[in-house]
Amino acid sequence: MENLKQKAAEEAVKYIESGMVVGLGTGSTVYYALLKISELIKAGKLVNIVGIPSSGKTEKLATELEIPLTDFMKHKSIDITIDGADEVDKYLNLIKGGGGALLREKVLAQASKRLIIIVDESKVSSKLGEKWAVPVEVIKFAYPLEMEFIKSLAGKPQLRMYENLNEPVLTDEGNYIIDANFGVIKNPFELAAKLENRAGIVEHGIFINLTSEVIVAYKDGVKKIKKK
Ligand code: 5RP
C-alpha cells in the first residue's frame, strides 16, 4: 500500500511548476509528495516554489524537508493543492478528515485553482459513506448537542479520542472532531447542507465540487480521473 501511495503522490508532483504557490495537504500519502517536492527543490529542478501547509503536522514536516512556506497574508490564491482523501466517489466528491485537518484542508481547497487528490485504490467507492464515517469538526462548548444532532440525522456519532489518552482529539484550531457514521450517503449535497446550517459545527469532511482530478494508484498502474 505504501508503494501505491508513493506512486500516486509522485505522479501528482509532476504537475507542479517552478514559481507556483502549492497547497500542501495532510496525511501519509501527501508525505510522499512532500518528499518528492523537497528532492526536486534540492536538485534545482523546482525553483521559487512556496507551500501553504494544511496542518501543524505538514508545516513541521515541510520545514524539516526545507520546503519554503508562505501563508494567506502573502498569497490569496493557490496554483495547485495536492491532498489525500479517505474516500472518493465517481463524481470526485470526497470524504476527508481522517487526519483531523479537514477545516484547513477545505480552506486550501477553496483557494486553489486546481485540487489534485492522491489515493490508492482502497479509497475509491461507488457511494460516499460506504467505507468511512464523516468527520465533523465542532466547537468544544457544543459537542454534546452536536452528538444529538447527528443522531437526529440518523448518524452514529463518536467523539474522536487520542489512541493512548483518555482525551478528545484537538484540531489545529482547538476544536473537537465527531466521526459521524451515516452508512452509505444517499444525497451528500443534502447532508452537507444540513451540517453547514447547524451552529456549533465548524466544518465537515464532505468535499463536494472542489476536486479537479483524482490520481488513483492501482496495483496495475496509476490512473487519473478528471472531472467531467
Ligand atoms: C487529513 C486527510 C487525509 O488527506 C486523509 O485522511 C487521507 O490520509 P492518508 O493519505 O494518510 O490515508 O483528510 O485530514
Residues whose N, C-alpha, C, O or C-beta is under 5 A from the ligand:
A	BS01	5RP	T26 G27 S28 T29 V30 D83 G84 A85 D86 K96 G97 G98 G99 G100 A101 L102
